[in-house]
């Protein structure tokens, strides 16, 4: 499982020209799965992200988690995180999990994130053409892969 984490002042996702979901301060997560990913990867990622210290304390140091600042999550599924770009000029997505695998994992991740943080978790729509808008705070952008837990 790969996730791109962006700390945001606000973020929203439009589907069909209409706002589907929006958040204020919090984390925008782009998440993608490959065939070998499991619910255990989701649980590990949800716990790690919920406790990651990305928000400033009273001294301006990134020392507080999203839970400590009562932030919100917006999660967008993104199979392109598993693009292979070594050969040619057109990315290949052979490593991205088929929707029959990744859609249930996406839905499970939303639940795992809520269970880990007890914070609002909003989402896009799996497989939809989405337009995502954000105001990155910092900017803070972090990539994580559940295959690199150690």
N, C-alpha and C positions, 0 to 999 in steps of 0.2 A: 504494500500500500504506500502510495506517495501522496504527500500533502504539501501544498504551498500555503503558508500562513502569512496573512497580511494583517497587521494591526491597523485598524481604521477608525476614523472619526465617525464615518457613516458609510454604508454600502447598500446597494439595492440590486435587484435582478428583475428585468422585464421579460415577459414572455408574450408574444403576440402584440407587442406595443403597450401592454398594460403592466403596471408594477405588480409583481407576484409576491415579493417579500422585500422588506427593508429593515435595517438595524441602525442604531446609533453607535456610540463607542463600543468597540469589541474586536472580534476577530473574524475576518473573511477567510474561509478555508476552501481551497480548490483541492478536491480529492479524487484519486484514481486508483483502480485496483488491477492487479494482474491475476492470471489463472491460479497461482499458488497461494494467494492471500486467503485468510480465514477470519472468522469472528474474533479470534485471539489477536490478530493484527489490529483489528478495530478497537478492541478493548485497551490494548497497550497504547495505541495512538491517542485515544480519547483521554486516558489518564494522564499521559505525558503533556498533551496540549492544555488540558484544564489546569495543570499545576505549573506550567512554564511561566517564569517571571518576565513578562514583557511590558508591564505597566509601571509607571514611575511612582516612587514613594514620595514622601514630603521633601526629600532632598534632591529630587529629580533623577534618582537612580532607578533603572529598570529592575525593581525588586519585588513587584507585586503580581500575583496571578490574576487572570480574568475573573476568578471567583471572588478575590479580595476587592475588586473594583465594581462588582456586579455588572459586568459587561454582557454582551450578547454575541451569539454566533450566527453566521450565515454560511451555509455549506453548499457548494456547487460541485456537482459531479463533472469530472473532466478527464476523459480517457486519453487525451493528448499528452498528459503527463508521462505516459509510457512510450513516447515517440522514440523510435530508433532513427538516428540521423547519420550514421557512419557512411552509408553507401548512397550515392546519388544525391539528388536535390529534393526529392519528395520524401517526407518522413513516412516511415512504416509504423503501423500500430499493432504488429503481430503479438507484442507482449501484453497489450491491454486485454483484460478479461472480457469475454463475451457478455452481453447484457444479461443473459440468463444467470450468470454468476455475479456480475458486478452490481446489478440492481438490488438484489437482496442484501448484498454487503453494504451498499449505500444506505439503505433503509435501516439496517442494523447499526451502522455507524452513527446515524442521527440519534437513535435510542441510547447507544453507548455514551455519546457525548453528553446527553441530557442526564443520564444516570451518574456520570462521573462528576458533573459540575452543578447540577440542579439549577441551571441557568436556561434562559430562552434559547432554543435552537431553531432557527428558521432555515429554509432550504429553497433551492431552485426546484426544477422538475427534471427528473432523470430522463436523459435522451432528448430533451427539448432544445430548440434553438434559443439561446438565452443571451440577453444583453446585460452585462454586469457593469455597474458604475461604482466607483469607490473614491474616497479621499483617504489615501494612505497616511498614517500618522507616524512621523519620524523622519523618513520612511523606515518602517520595520517590515522586512520580508524574510521569511525563514523557510527552507525546504527540509522535509523529513521523509525518510523512507523506513518502513518497518523492517526491512531486510538489514538495516544498519543499527540494530538495537545495542550492540556491544560497543 
